[in-house]
Amino acid sequence: MKILDDVIATLQEDAPVQGVQVGRFWTAVCSRRCGLASTVGPEVHEHGAVHVGEAGRLADRSALELTELAYSESTLEAGIGLAAINSLLDVDEARCVELNAAELLIDRGRGKRVALVGHFPFVPALRQAAERLWVIELHPQPGDVGAEEAEAILPQVDIAAITGSAFINHTMERLLSLCLPPTLVVILGPSTPLSPVLFDYGVDVISGIQVTDPVLALRCLSEGATFRQMQGVRLLMMQRAERKLTGK
């Protein structure tokens, strides 16, 4: 994925890995800072299958070496690679605001046609605000549509919001290619790299998280915390210069 190539190319300084944790919902790599990504497990659990080839030895590698796992066909390995990327990113906080993507989407989505790739907890509120909402899911819940519908839906919407987990299953570039101007394109979720490189691929708003208290965040991760339960993190949002985060 060229988008990952370009993000990794911006990483200025390697660092030793202090630890790797793969929890039920979150994956963490600690190096220069604590980087997170979603844990996306295999669809089929086969007894004896190996999903992380170097399990038990990952901390012996550098963080930059771990970023190579972002290209893996194993979603567990790809999540580790993405968390490693996030552990090395220098986030330009001057370009960020603390804002929940749900607030932005509900505000900007009022009366609009919205597509959300990934089923998020704020779906009911967004469905009330939007003229029409499509939730596109690999594993659809009631009211969602299957991932195969993306080609028909994304080119016709006013707002397209794509989960950062699309980096992990390697569908991000295909999804972005389906979003046509002047669609407002948002990438959101804990896996999302807060990198302005994404703006070069037609993204308008990047919504991710920054770990502020690694000890607390890792404790929550290891105890099975969901997104809403996670502590020791803050939500950050970065916009392309031509877009406003609120208002019409």
Backbone as CSV, one residue per row, in Angstrom:
resi,resn,N_x,N_y,N_z,CA_x,CA_y,CA_z,C_x,C_y,C_z
1,MET,0.846,-1.194,0.000,0.000,0.000,0.000,0.881,1.244,0.000
2,LYS,0.748,2.045,-1.054,1.600,3.221,-1.163,1.349,4.213,-0.037
3,ILE,0.114,4.295,0.425,-0.184,5.225,1.504,0.619,4.874,2.762
4,LEU,0.788,3.579,3.040,1.622,3.168,4.164,3.090,3.435,3.879
5,ASP,3.521,3.195,2.650,4.901,3.523,2.273,5.209,4.975,2.613
6,ASP,4.290,5.871,2.226,4.534,7.296,2.396,4.492,7.717,3.855
7,VAL,3.602,7.102,4.646,3.563,7.419,6.076,4.851,6.946,6.747
8,ILE,5.265,5.732,6.465,6.480,5.189,7.079,7.699,5.999,6.677
9,ALA,7.719,6.520,5.448,8.865,7.311,4.976,9.054,8.593,5.778
10,THR,7.994,9.054,6.469,8.106,10.280,7.261,8.655,10.026,8.660
11,LEU,8.779,8.784,9.055,9.248,8.472,10.412,10.742,8.782,10.492
12,GLN,11.089,9.749,11.312,12.434,10.294,11.302,13.430,9.523,12.162
13,GLU,12.946,8.866,13.178,13.867,8.287,14.155,13.357,6.936,14.640
14,ASP,14.191,5.920,14.539,13.838,4.596,15.043,13.974,4.588,16.561
15,ALA,13.464,3.550,17.192,13.547,3.435,18.646,13.431,1.974,19.027
16,PRO,14.053,1.581,20.144,13.864,0.205,20.622,12.440,0.000,21.087
17,VAL,11.979,-1.228,20.983,10.630,-1.575,21.429,10.671,-1.928,22.908
18,GLN,9.866,-1.239,23.685,9.798,-1.510,25.114,8.775,-2.588,25.443
19,GLY,7.824,-2.791,24.545,6.826,-3.824,24.783,5.772,-3.849,23.691
20,VAL,5.162,-5.010,23.513,4.064,-5.205,22.563,2.945,-5.916,23.312
21,GLN,1.736,-5.391,23.201,0.582,-6.050,23.813,-0.533,-6.157,22.784
22,VAL,-1.122,-7.343,22.701,-2.271,-7.560,21.828,-3.446,-7.941,22.722
23,GLY,-4.341,-6.969,22.942,-5.508,-7.206,23.776,-6.716,-7.580,22.945
24,ARG,-7.832,-7.783,23.596,-9.055,-8.196,22.905,-9.526,-7.149,21.907
25,PHE,-9.401,-5.870,22.280,-9.900,-4.795,21.417,-8.802,-3.869,20.908
26,TRP,-7.686,-3.816,21.618,-6.626,-2.873,21.293,-5.292,-3.599,21.177
27,THR,-4.429,-3.078,20.332,-3.049,-3.539,20.222,-2.142,-2.351,20.498
28,ALA,-1.071,-2.574,21.248,-0.160,-1.487,21.607,1.283,-1.872,21.311
29,VAL,2.032,-0.898,20.829,3.485,-1.002,20.721,4.060,0.216,21.424
30,CYS,4.943,-0.002,22.377,5.586,1.093,23.091,7.024,1.219,22.612
31,SER,7.365,2.378,22.068,8.752,2.673,21.670,9.042,4.116,22.082
32,ARG,9.130,5.049,21.128,9.308,6.449,21.502,8.114,6.932,22.313
33,ARG,6.952,6.447,21.955,5.721,6.717,22.700,4.864,5.459,22.607
34,CYS,3.702,5.464,23.188,2.813,4.300,23.114,1.882,4.482,21.928
35,GLY,1.977,3.599,20.947,1.112,3.637,19.777,0.060,2.560,19.855
36,LEU,-1.158,2.902,19.450,-2.272,1.968,19.514,-2.840,1.686,18.130
37,ALA,-3.514,0.578,18.018,-4.315,0.229,16.845,-5.407,-0.715,17.322
38,SER,-6.416,-0.881,16.500,-7.458,-1.850,16.832,-6.923,-3.270,16.677
39,THR,-7.416,-4.167,17.497,-7.120,-5.581,17.333,-8.168,-6.182,16.405
40,VAL,-7.722,-6.621,15.249,-8.619,-7.255,14.276,-8.184,-8.709,14.163
41,GLY,-8.943,-9.587,14.802,-8.572,-10.989,14.837,-8.917,-11.711,13.552
42,PRO,-8.393,-12.907,13.367,-8.720,-13.704,12.180,-10.194,-14.082,12.169
43,GLU,-10.764,-14.178,10.971,-12.180,-14.524,10.848,-12.440,-15.967,11.259
44,VAL,-11.463,-16.828,11.022,-11.604,-18.239,11.374,-10.509,-18.608,12.364
45,HIS,-10.901,-19.163,13.481,-9.944,-19.570,14.508,-9.678,-21.068,14.357
46,GLU,-8.519,-21.366,13.816,-8.157,-22.769,13.618,-7.157,-23.197,14.698
47,HIS,-7.452,-24.336,15.297,-6.562,-24.845,16.339,-5.168,-25.074,15.759
48,GLY,-4.163,-24.484,16.409,-2.793,-24.670,15.962,-2.324,-23.661,14.931
49,ALA,-3.224,-22.778,14.451,-2.828,-21.787,13.446,-1.907,-20.743,14.077
50,VAL,-0.986,-20.218,13.282,-0.054,-19.191,13.726,-0.446,-17.870,13.076
51,HIS,-0.777,-16.869,13.887,-1.210,-15.577,13.364,-0.176,-14.481,13.580
52,VAL,0.734,-14.677,14.532,1.844,-13.746,14.755,3.118,-14.579,14.749
53,GLY,3.800,-14.540,13.623,4.914,-15.460,13.407,6.049,-15.329,14.401
54,GLU,6.331,-14.096,14.867,7.454,-13.871,15.779,6.987,-13.642,17.211
55,ALA,5.805,-14.131,17.542,5.287,-13.942,18.897,6.303,-14.418,19.932
56,GLY,6.558,-13.573,20.927,7.549,-13.881,21.947,8.906,-13.274,21.664
57,ARG,9.093,-12.797,20.408,10.382,-12.195,20.036,10.232,-10.806,19.430
58,LEU,9.006,-10.283,19.376,8.783,-8.994,18.723,9.528,-7.856,19.412
59,ALA,9.623,-7.893,20.731,10.282,-6.814,21.457,11.794,-6.793,21.219
60,ASP,12.315,-7.831,20.578,13.743,-7.846,20.238,14.035,-7.033,18.980
61,ARG,12.985,-6.643,18.258,13.145,-5.865,17.040,12.952,-4.389,17.344
62,SER,13.412,-3.522,16.431,13.182,-2.093,16.616,11.768,-1.749,16.165
63,ALA,11.299,-0.574,16.567,9.953,-0.157,16.191,9.827,-0.011,14.677
64,LEU,10.870,0.519,14.037,10.804,0.682,12.587,10.740,-0.678,11.894
65,GLU,11.428,-1.660,12.436,11.333,-3.009,11.880,9.920,-3.569,12.043
66,LEU,9.283,-3.257,13.158,7.921,-3.750,13.380,6.918,-3.107,12.429
67,THR,7.207,-1.899,11.937,6.261,-1.267,11.011,6.069,-2.102,9.750
68,GLU,7.030,-2.952,9.419,6.900,-3.810,8.236,5.710,-4.757,8.357
69,LEU,5.315,-5.065,9.593,4.179,-5.968,9.795,2.865,-5.350,9.321
70,ALA,2.840,-4.036,9.122,1.606,-3.386,8.660,1.174,-3.912,7.298
71,TYR,2.089,-4.518,6.552,1.771,-5.055,5.227,1.332,-6.525,5.280
72,SER,1.353,-7.111,6.469,1.089,-8.538,6.610,-0.356,-8.888,6.252
73,GLU,-0.535,-10.075,5.696,-1.883,-10.584,5.438,-2.551,-11.058,6.722
74,SER,-1.795,-11.259,7.784,-2.367,-11.568,9.092,-2.838,-10.261,9.719
75,THR,-4.124,-10.166,10.032,-4.634,-8.914,10.588,-4.054,-8.639,11.981
76,LEU,-3.719,-9.666,12.738,-3.083,-9.433,14.039,-1.705,-8.815,13.846
77,GLU,-0.936,-9.332,12.888,0.376,-8.754,12.612,0.250,-7.343,12.052
78,ALA,-0.716,-7.128,11.158,-0.892,-5.809,10.562,-1.249,-4.767,11.626
79,GLY,-2.044,-5.164,12.624,-2.363,-4.255,13.715,-1.138,-3.892,14.528
80,ILE,-0.261,-4.856,14.752,0.991,-4.574,15.453,1.836,-3.592,14.648
81,GLY,1.906,-3.804,13.332,2.666,-2.901,12.486,2.123,-1.484,12.518
82,LEU,0.793,-1.353,12.512,0.184,-0.022,12.543,0.418,0.646,13.898
83,ALA,0.322,-0.119,14.971,0.614,0.433,16.298,2.074,0.879,16.381
84,ALA,2.978,0.144,15.725,4.385,0.544,15.699,4.550,1.871,14.963
85,ILE,3.836,2.034,13.849,3.854,3.316,13.135,3.412,4.437,14.065
86,ASN,2.306,4.220,14.754,1.783,5.253,15.646,2.706,5.530,16.825
87,SER,3.535,4.555,17.189,4.478,4.767,18.295,5.656,5.638,17.890
88,LEU,5.876,5.785,16.592,7.013,6.571,16.092,6.605,7.916,15.499
89,LEU,5.328,8.106,15.237,4.871,9.340,14.591,5.106,10.562,15.477
90,ASP,5.629,11.614,14.867,5.676,12.915,15.519,4.411,13.665,15.129
91,VAL,3.462,13.758,16.029,2.186,14.402,15.736,2.324,15.906,15.925
92,ASP,1.953,16.657,14.904,1.967,18.117,14.972,0.714,18.577,15.712
93,GLU,0.838,18.719,17.020,-0.332,19.049,17.838,-0.876,20.435,17.528
94,ALA,-0.056,21.314,16.951,-0.529,22.649,16.595,-1.585,22.586,15.497
95,ARG,-1.600,21.487,14.736,-2.585,21.325,13.671,-3.818,20.572,14.136
96,CYS,-3.850,20.177,15.404,-4.917,19.317,15.916,-5.843,20.066,16.860
97,VAL,-7.055,19.566,16.960,-7.996,19.996,17.994,-8.491,18.750,18.710
98,GLU,-8.918,18.926,19.951,-9.510,17.811,20.691,-10.998,17.773,20.380
99,LEU,-11.383,16.853,19.534,-12.771,16.751,19.096,-13.072,15.310,18.743
100,ASN,-14.209,14.844,19.196,-14.652,13.489,18.889,-15.206,13.448,17.471
101,ALA,-14.806,12.450,16.698,-15.292,12.328,15.324,-16.805,12.223,15.277
102,ALA,-17.416,11.634,16.291,-18.876,11.524,16.320,-19.519,12.903,16.301
103,GLU,-18.964,13.853,17.063,-19.514,15.201,17.097,-19.410,15.860,15.731
104,LEU,-18.269,15.715,15.096,-18.071,16.300,13.774,-19.059,15.723,12.764
105,LEU,-19.183,14.403,12.750,-20.035,13.752,11.758,-21.498,14.091,11.966
106,ILE,-21.939,14.164,13.200,-23.333,14.523,13.471,-23.586,15.966,13.074
107,ASP,-22.630,16.857,13.384,-22.781,18.269,13.029,-22.791,18.466,11.515
108,ARG,-21.800,17.898,10.840,-21.681,18.099,9.398,-22.640,17.216,8.601
109,GLY,-23.154,16.175,9.229,-24.007,15.231,8.517,-25.486,15.544,8.536
110,ARG,-25.875,16.616,9.206,-27.309,16.940,9.298,-27.885,17.200,7.906
111,GLY,-28.885,16.402,7.563,-29.541,16.561,6.272,-28.716,16.100,5.088
112,LYS,-27.601,15.396,5.343,-26.711,14.968,4.272,-26.782,13.451,4.075
113,ARG,-26.221,13.040,2.952,-26.094,11.606,2.666,-24.713,11.167,3.155
114,VAL,-24.725,10.256,4.112,-23.491,9.885,4.813,-23.256,8.386,4.689
115,ALA,-21.998,8.034,4.427,-21.578,6.627,4.468,-20.550,6.471,5.577
116,LEU,-20.744,5.476,6.407,-19.825,5.167,7.499,-19.299,3.758,7.280
117,VAL,-18.009,3.648,7.023,-17.389,2.334,6.833,-16.898,1.860,8.192
118,GLY,-17.619,0.911,8.768,-17.347,0.456,10.117,-18.517,0.833,11.018
119,HIS,-18.932,-0.077,11.873,-20.083,0.173,12.749,-19.579,0.732,14.076
120,PHE,-19.875,2.006,14.319,-19.422,2.694,15.527,-20.596,2.889,16.488
121,PRO,-20.314,3.112,17.780,-21.400,3.260,18.759,-22.325,4.443,18.498
122,PHE,-21.863,5.455,17.756,-22.682,6.644,17.535,-23.613,6.504,16.331
123,VAL,-23.728,5.320,15.761,-24.585,5.116,14.588,-26.020,5.607,14.821
124,PRO,-26.690,5.287,15.939,-28.081,5.751,16.108,-28.213,7.267,16.045
125,ALA,-27.292,8.003,16.692,-27.365,9.470,16.684,-27.091,10.023,15.295
126,LEU,-26.155,9.434,14.590,-25.850,9.897,13.242,-26.999,9.590,12.291
127,ARG,-27.657,8.455,12.498,-28.782,8.098,11.642,-29.937,9.095,11.804
128,GLN,-30.124,9.596,13.016,-31.165,10.596,13.259,-30.839,11.921,12.587
129,ALA,-29.550,12.276,12.535,-29.152,13.577,11.991,-29.107,13.578,10.464
130,ALA,-28.652,12.497,9.873,-28.423,12.459,8.425,-29.727,12.306,7.649
131,GLU,-29.711,12.800,6.419,-30.837,12.521,5.521,-30.907,11.029,5.257
132,ARG,-29.736,10.446,5.002,-29.655,9.000,4.843,-28.271,8.546,5.285
133,LEU,-28.222,7.439,6.005,-26.952,6.884,6.475,-26.819,5.442,6.008
134,TRP,-25.695,5.159,5.360,-25.323,3.781,5.050,-24.174,3.387,5.968
135,VAL,-24.309,2.287,6.677,-23.216,1.733,7.471,-22.709,0.504,6.726
136,ILE,-21.481,0.588,6.259,-20.890,-0.463,5.438,-19.982,-1.303,6.322
137,GLU,-20.257,-2.598,6.388,-19.550,-3.460,7.343,-19.155,-4.782,6.692
138,LEU,-17.954,-5.239,7.069,-17.510,-6.567,6.641,-18.378,-7.643,7.274
139,HIS,-18.798,-7.390,8.515,-19.692,-8.302,9.232,-20.931,-7.502,9.640
140,PRO,-21.907,-7.348,8.740,-23.022,-6.429,8.963,-23.871,-6.789,10.179
141,GLN,-24.257,-5.748,10.918,-25.255,-5.859,11.962,-26.607,-5.451,11.361
142,PRO,-27.700,-5.673,12.065,-29.000,-5.258,11.531,-29.003,-3.788,11.134
143,GLY,-29.428,-3.512,9.918,-29.446,-2.151,9.406,-28.212,-1.767,8.614
144,ASP,-27.142,-2.580,8.712,-25.920,-2.325,7.951,-26.032,-2.933,6.556
145,VAL,-25.079,-2.563,5.693,-24.962,-3.214,4.390,-23.578,-3.847,4.299
146,GLY,-23.441,-4.835,3.428,-22.179,-5.543,3.289,-21.103,-4.709,2.622
147,ALA,-19.858,-5.111,2.841,-18.713,-4.381,2.292,-18.741,-4.317,0.772
148,GLU,-19.389,-5.290,0.143,-19.448,-5.311,-1.322,-20.283,-4.161,-1.888
149,GLU,-21.045,-3.471,-1.035,-21.867,-2.351,-1.486,-21.092,-1.041,-1.572
150,ALA,-19.839,-1.039,-1.108,-19.070,0.215,-1.064,-18.943,0.867,-2.428
151,GLU,-18.732,0.063,-3.482,-18.547,0.626,-4.826,-19.755,1.420,-5.296
152,ALA,-20.938,0.998,-4.919,-22.153,1.692,-5.333,-22.470,2.883,-4.449
153,ILE,-22.105,2.812,-3.161,-22.534,3.834,-2.199,-21.569,5.010,-2.102
154,LEU,-20.270,4.750,-1.955,-19.324,5.828,-1.657,-19.292,6.939,-2.702
155,PRO,-19.415,6.643,-4.004,-19.349,7.750,-4.972,-20.532,8.717,-4.913
156,GLN,-21.602,8.378,-4.196,-22.808,9.215,-4.232,-23.074,9.980,-2.947
157,VAL,-22.181,9.893,-1.958,-22.484,10.499,-0.662,-21.845,11.879,-0.515
158,ASP,-22.346,12.649,0.451,-21.779,13.957,0.789,-20.613,13.812,1.763
159,ILE,-20.710,12.820,2.642,-19.674,12.575,3.646,-19.356,11.086,3.670
160,ALA,-18.085,10.757,3.622,-17.630,9.367,3.748,-16.679,9.279,4.929
161,ALA,-17.029,8.485,5.912,-16.197,8.292,7.095,-15.720,6.843,7.114
162,ILE,-14.414,6.653,7.155,-13.826,5.327,6.989,-13.023,4.963,8.230
163,THR,-13.277,3.793,8.774,-12.526,3.331,9.928,-11.047,3.162,9.604
164,GLY,-10.190,3.551,10.551,-8.756,3.349,10.378,-8.370,1.886,10.302
165,SER,-9.284,1.000,10.710,-9.017,-0.438,10.596,-8.886,-0.878,9.139
166,ALA,-9.322,-0.025,8.204,-9.153,-0.354,6.785,-7.675,-0.407,6.398
167,PHE,-6.802,0.221,7.196,-5.374,0.037,6.982,-4.970,-1.399,7.302
168,ILE,-5.616,-1.982,8.308,-5.239,-3.307,8.784,-5.677,-4.393,7.813
169,ASN,-6.871,-4.242,7.219,-7.302,-5.263,6.255,-6.993,-4.875,4.812
170,HIS,-6.187,-3.819,4.658,-5.632,-3.408,3.356,-6.693,-3.000,2.341
171,THR,-7.773,-2.382,2.815,-8.809,-1.898,1.904,-8.835,-0.378,1.800
172,MET,-7.955,0.316,2.535,-8.031,1.769,2.615,-7.899,2.447,1.254
173,GLU,-6.906,2.069,0.472,-6.697,2.763,-0.804,-7.883,2.542,-1.750
174,ARG,-8.441,1.349,-1.759,-9.604,1.094,-2.610,-10.777,1.950,-2.167
175,LEU,-11.016,2.042,-0.871,-12.135,2.834,-0.361,-11.951,4.314,-0.679
176,LEU,-10.742,4.822,-0.506,-10.491,6.230,-0.802,-10.683,6.528,-2.283
177,SER,-10.347,5.567,-3.134,-10.483,5.785,-4.577,-11.950,5.916,-4.996
178,LEU,-12.862,5.432,-4.165,-14.291,5.493,-4.477,-14.940,6.805,-4.032
179,CYS,-14.206,7.605,-3.258,-14.751,8.857,-2.733,-14.440,9.989,-3.708
180,LEU,-15.474,10.568,-4.282,-15.313,11.569,-5.333,-15.534,12.977,-4.787
181,PRO,-14.727,13.954,-5.219,-14.960,15.339,-4.812,-16.372,15.775,-5.212
182,PRO,-17.044,16.606,-4.401,-16.532,17.292,-3.202,-16.852,16.567,-1.896
183,THR,-16.943,15.246,-1.921,-17.235,14.485,-0.706,-16.249,14.834,0.410
184,LEU,-16.767,15.059,1.609,-15.923,15.238,2.786,-15.486,13.853,3.248
185,VAL,-14.181,13.600,3.265,-13.640,12.281,3.586,-12.964,12.339,4.956
186,VAL,-13.420,11.475,5.853,-12.922,11.419,7.226,-12.385,10.016,7.489
187,ILE,-11.207,9.926,8.088,-10.703,8.644,8.594,-10.694,8.740,10.111
188,LEU,-11.247,7.735,10.769,-11.425,7.815,12.213,-11.138,6.486,12.891
189,GLY,-10.872,6.593,14.184,-10.674,5.386,14.985,-9.260,5.281,15.520
190,PRO,-9.038,4.407,16.490,-7.745,4.334,17.188,-6.587,3.902,16.305
191,SER,-6.854,3.245,15.199,-5.772,2.796,14.325,-5.219,3.920,13.454
192,THR,-5.959,5.008,13.326,-5.648,6.050,12.350,-4.342,6.763,12.650
193,PRO,-3.379,6.746,11.735,-2.161,7.544,11.937,-2.477,9.033,11.800
194,LEU,-2.092,9.817,12.783,-2.301,11.262,12.730,-1.184,11.889,11.901
195,SER,-1.214,11.583,10.618,-0.165,12.009,9.693,-0.773,12.816,8.555
196,PRO,-0.238,14.015,8.254,-0.756,14.811,7.139,-0.540,14.158,5.781
197,VAL,0.242,13.091,5.719,0.405,12.348,4.471,-0.952,11.904,3.933
198,LEU,-1.889,11.620,4.820,-3.208,11.140,4.391,-3.946,12.185,3.556
199,PHE,-3.627,13.460,3.768,-4.271,14.503,2.966,-3.903,14.383,1.488
200,ASP,-2.737,13.824,1.202,-2.314,13.649,-0.194,-3.154,12.602,-0.916
201,TYR,-3.948,11.844,-0.170,-4.778,10.786,-0.745,-6.263,11.148,-0.726
202,GLY,-6.554,12.441,-0.621,-7.934,12.891,-0.693,-8.666,12.942,0.625
203,VAL,-7.974,12.684,1.725,-8.600,12.738,3.041,-8.710,14.198,3.485
204,ASP,-9.828,14.551,4.090,-10.036,15.915,4.574,-9.852,16.055,6.073
205,VAL,-10.242,15.028,6.820,-10.172,15.070,8.276,-9.614,13.746,8.784
206,ILE,-8.648,13.843,9.705,-8.033,12.658,10.312,-8.362,12.685,11.799
207,SER,-8.991,11.648,12.293,-9.381,11.583,13.697,-8.766,10.335,14.332
208,GLY,-7.872,10.555,15.288,-7.208,9.433,15.948,-7.083,9.684,17.437
209,ILE,-6.200,8.936,18.072,-6.000,9.108,19.512,-4.526,9.225,19.821
210,GLN,-4.246,9.885,20.923,-2.890,10.017,21.438,-2.875,9.514,22.873
211,VAL,-1.917,8.672,23.189,-1.806,8.145,24.550,-1.123,9.190,25.425
212,THR,-1.777,9.578,26.497,-1.226,10.565,27.433,-0.687,9.920,28.702
213,ASP,-1.180,8.744,29.018,-0.739,8.017,30.219,-0.581,6.549,29.831
214,PRO,0.629,6.163,29.375,0.815,4.792,28.889,0.515,3.721,29.932
215,VAL,0.860,3.948,31.172,0.631,2.939,32.210,-0.863,2.670,32.360
216,LEU,-1.647,3.740,32.427,-3.096,3.594,32.580,-3.719,2.989,31.325
217,ALA,-3.278,3.460,30.153,-3.835,2.947,28.901,-3.553,1.455,28.744
218,LEU,-2.343,1.030,29.063,-1.991,-0.383,28.926,-2.738,-1.246,29.937
219,ARG,-2.985,-0.696,31.115,-3.773,-1.454,32.091,-5.189,-1.665,31.571
220,CYS,-5.778,-0.611,31.016,-7.125,-0.746,30.446,-7.128,-1.747,29.299
221,LEU,-6.127,-1.668,28.436,-6.019,-2.590,27.302,-5.976,-4.034,27.779
222,SER,-5.123,-4.298,28.774,-4.936,-5.669,29.236,-6.150,-6.212,29.966
223,GLU,-7.023,-5.294,30.438,-8.221,-5.714,31.158,-9.456,-5.737,30.264
224,GLY,-9.247,-5.613,28.946,-10.344,-5.781,28.002,-11.199,-4.551,27.784
225,ALA,-10.651,-3.349,28.024,-11.428,-2.125,27.860,-11.849,-1.927,26.407
226,THR,-13.091,-1.505,26.223,-13.562,-1.093,24.902,-13.160,0.361,24.688
227,PHE,-13.515,0.898,23.516,-13.151,2.280,23.205,-13.694,3.247,24.250
228,ARG,-14.955,3.069,24.637,-15.566,3.982,25.599,-14.953,3.859,26.987
229,GLN,-14.374,2.710,27.305,-13.789,2.499,28.627,-12.320,2.897,28.697
230,MET,-11.709,3.156,27.567,-10.273,3.410,27.531,-9.928,4.711,28.249
231,GLN,-8.903,4.653,29.085,-8.413,5.828,29.807,-6.947,6.047,29.453
232,GLY,-6.460,7.235,29.798,-5.071,7.561,29.499,-4.835,7.931,28.053
233,VAL,-5.911,8.319,27.339,-5.794,8.727,25.939,-6.626,9.987,25.722
234,ARG,-6.338,10.691,24.641,-7.184,11.799,24.237,-7.434,11.722,22.741
235,LEU,-8.583,12.228,22.338,-8.980,12.234,20.936,-8.421,13.475,20.268
236,LEU,-7.758,13.290,19.141,-7.221,14.415,18.384,-7.747,14.357,16.959
237,MET,-7.974,15.541,16.386,-8.463,15.630,15.026,-7.630,16.652,14.267
238,MET,-7.253,16.288,13.057,-6.451,17.138,12.193,-7.211,17.341,10.886
239,GLN,-7.221,18.565,10.374,-7.966,18.839,9.154,-7.045,19.320,8.036
240,ARG,-7.453,19.034,6.818,-6.814,19.637,5.668,-7.129,21.130,5.679
241,ALA,-6.181,21.953,5.288,-6.296,23.406,5.479,-7.549,23.987,4.863
242,GLU,-8.029,23.401,3.750,-9.162,23.977,3.034,-10.499,23.650,3.673
243,ARG,-10.531,22.785,4.670,-11.791,22.358,5.270,-11.980,22.954,6.660
244,LYS,-13.233,23.259,7.016,-13.567,23.653,8.364,-14.075,22.430,9.114
245,LEU,-13.717,22.324,10.387,-14.147,21.169,11.163,-15.600,21.279,11.615
246,THR,-16.128,22.483,11.728,-17.515,22.642,12.119,-18.182,23.648,11.211
247,GLY,-19.493,23.632,11.233,-20.238,24.546,10.372,-20.463,23.949,9.008
248,LYS,-21.096,24.712,8.125,-21.443,24.218,6.789,-20.251,24.292,5.847
